Every structure is written in structure tokens, then in C-alpha cells.
């Protein structure tokens, strides 16, 4: 019987349903959905599959254990009871970081110190040493303490999963790839879709649309922290990558169009679609939004400027008016627009058919969905 591992994937608030569908699709079981994260069961192969294939997850964590602690002694004993040796080797480095909210144990440095000490005491008799040189692979330990409930995780991803490996450069206000992937999923992009982003910035939305339509696993071009762990079989990575490459739907007819008024943004997008390996599917051009003439059947997605200062806000709102005049959203030309301005609909000139609250970084936004 294959041993099950409990995993946890954080995600952007508002994308829990999108990520849950992705996790089920790759075989995750016993899902527990909470705000901004999903826990689930899977075998050891799931570790590679989740890292390489999940588009809207921020990272993949192994959940070592969860317990209540209201004192440092309870925290120490709770961590010491966990089977950390399953993943942390004799020479591995295991730094600790995390956060605490609405808990008796609110000092982060003290919690880090206690958790580190407990792990050392747990591992000392296992490896027959009194000190750890920590010169090997990095097994990042993360803790989350919420209302006196402690969760201890091991980070298998390393860099966040939004780091796909294709965006070498970006503009001043890039949208994270994981958020973009969630928006593309909500826009119902399919293998035969035609998608346009008339304010493409660095091209993230249109690239994620291509990846979704062509079934390109988002993690194919990067490596992950757990690839260097001795406790993880190296073959699972090779097998998962091979399987993911075989799943690419090269015969799908997806076509993408990206444009921007800014020459720098156009150049960025051209470079990034090339790095992403989808340049043959996406046409990039310099064009003002006023020149945009959507054809029937085109899905329009965009992340317009929000305008954080008063002058910029007025400019942005004038832009929203122009967008409403040229985009003309309808059933045959659906539009999905993420924006932080709560008055967006007023200036756009049309109420959204549906809205979903999302966060772009620290900014509370709405995804305005027009499809009727």
C-alpha cells in the first residue's frame, strides 16, 4: 500500500475553487479548503506532480503535523513528536520561518528558536550526532500559528510557483503568474479559444492563456527545492516531466493577441512569449486601446492601470470609459477585467454579470466578468 502524504498549497484569496479543481484533476484526495489554502492527500509522486502541474498554487508544502500550543513547552513537545527524519537528512540545512496570528505565542523569533531546538533534539538520536553542520540541501521549515493551533510544514518548492521561468523581465506593475492563471481559468479558456489582452504589460495573462489552452505544465521550465532532497526519489521528477510533455496539446488551435500602447511593454511581451515557447501562437503589436476592435468569439482579458495617486486615478478612469466604448462585452465577446477601482463599472458603463474578489499583491481587486 502506497504511503499517503498530507500536502498543503497556499493560493491567492478568491482562487480556492480554481485550485481545488486543479488538485482533484491531478489525483489529490481528501481536500480541506480554507481561506487561501488547500490541504490534501497524495503519494510521493504527487509532490512532483503538484509542483510541476498546478497553475494557481503558490507553493507545495508537506504538512508534518498540526497541534495546539499555548506555551513554549507545548510548542517544543509538539514539534519534537513529529517525524522530521522522514525528510530532513543528516547534513541537510533546516532553517525555520513563519508567522503567528491571534495566538498566545506571538513572538516570531522565539517560536523560530523553539521549533529549531525541538527539531534538533528530535534528530540528534536518529543520526547519532550532537550538532548538525547543515551543509547539504535546504529543507525550509515553515510554521503557521493561528488561534493557538500550530501547523508545521516543509517547503518543497523553494521559489514561489509563480516563478515559471519564462518572465526574465517585467514592467512596473506585473500581475503574478499564479493569479493570471486563475483569471484565465475563470475566463473558461479552452484549446480552441481566441484570447486577446489589449493592455498586455509583460504578457503574463496571454502566456498563461496559451499554457492553459495547450496544456503546458507551468513548472516544466524550472527546478524545485525538493529535487535536491535525498529523501525524495529523483525518478519522480523525470517521470512527471516526461508525462507532462506528452500531455501538451500541440494540435489545439489556440490563438492569442497581445497589444499595448507602450513600446517597452510590447518589447517585454515579445521576449517573454519567446522564452515561454509560445511565440508561434501569439501576435504582439503596439496599439492604443481605442484601436481595439474585438471580433466575435474573442475572449478579452486585461489588467488595466489602477491609478494609486489622484491624478493617475483620473487618468485611469478616463481609460475605463474608453474601454467600455471599444470592448463592448457580450455573450459572443466575453471580457474579464481585474481592477482595484471600486467605481470601475460606473466608468466602464456596464454592470458586470459576475464579480469575484481577488488580491493583486496587497491590493484588493475585483474580477469583473462580462459574458452575457
Secondary structure, DSSP 8 states (H G I E B T S, - for coil): ----EEEEEEB-TT-HHHHHHHHHHTT-EEEEEETTEEEEEE-HHHHHHHHHH-SSBS--EEEEEEEE-SSHHHHHHHHHTS-GGGT--TT-B--EEEEEESSS---HHHHHHHHHHHHHHHHHHHHT-SS----S-B-EEEEEEETTEEEEEEESSSS-TT--S--S---TT---HHHHHHHHHHTT--TT-EEEETT-TTSHHHHHHHHHHHT--TTTT---GGGG-TTS-THHHHHHHHHHHHH--TT---EEEEEES-HHHHHHHHHHHHHHT-TTTEEEEE--GGG----TTEEEEE-----SSHHHHHHHHHHHHHHHHHH---SSS-EEEEE--TTHHHHHTS--SEEEEEEETTEEEEEEEE--
